[in-house]
Amino acid sequence: MKTKSLILFVFAILFTFSIDAQVVVAHSPSVVPDLQKTTKRKPVKTKLKKGQSKDLNFFVFADNVYTFELDIPNKLKKVNFVLINELGDIIFDNAIAGFCTSAVLYSDISQRVTLKITTQPPKFFELNKKSFEVGVKISYKRNTTS
């Protein structure tokens, strides 16, 4: 009987605490129609060669839904992008999602987010002189469901 009441007590304490969390999902623009009425920021553009990586820092605010879309040239093929929070935890990796080019971040807390873009290395004996322009489009919408 003591064990049963102890377990119930532990569960009661665990369910009283709220958890601040973030959810990131991969999507295609046609799948999420409710995000069409968003505020769009000016796209961030950066030049990358094959085999290079670049870190871009953004600040996300609480109770907003952010959409990150990458505009990748066909010559770069698969480009990996990772969203990392302030603590260094990976909150999204597009390699797990089949190298999709967009992600939606449901932010519950305000914090700095780093977007790390990494291109595939060049093929053996391929000259790596040309830079390609990669664009990052960010749009956000106030989350009305919270």
WOFENVEN-V420383 format. One record per run of one state. SS is the DSSP state (hx for helix, st for strand, lp for the rest). FROM is the first residue (numbers start at 0). TO is the last residue. If there is no record, write none. Layout:
BEGIN
ss:SS from:FROM to:TO
ss:SS from:FROM to:TO
END
This chain:
BEGIN
ss:lp from:0 to:0
ss:hx from:1 to:15
ss:lp from:16 to:21
ss:st from:22 to:25
ss:lp from:26 to:31
ss:hx from:32 to:34
ss:lp from:35 to:37
ss:st from:38 to:39
ss:lp from:40 to:42
ss:st from:43 to:47
ss:lp from:48 to:51
ss:st from:52 to:59
ss:lp from:60 to:62
ss:st from:63 to:70
ss:lp from:71 to:72
ss:hx from:73 to:75
ss:lp from:76 to:77
ss:st from:78 to:83
ss:lp from:84 to:88
ss:st from:89 to:92
ss:lp from:93 to:100
ss:st from:101 to:106
ss:lp from:107 to:109
ss:st from:110 to:118
ss:lp from:119 to:130
ss:st from:131 to:141
ss:lp from:142 to:145
END
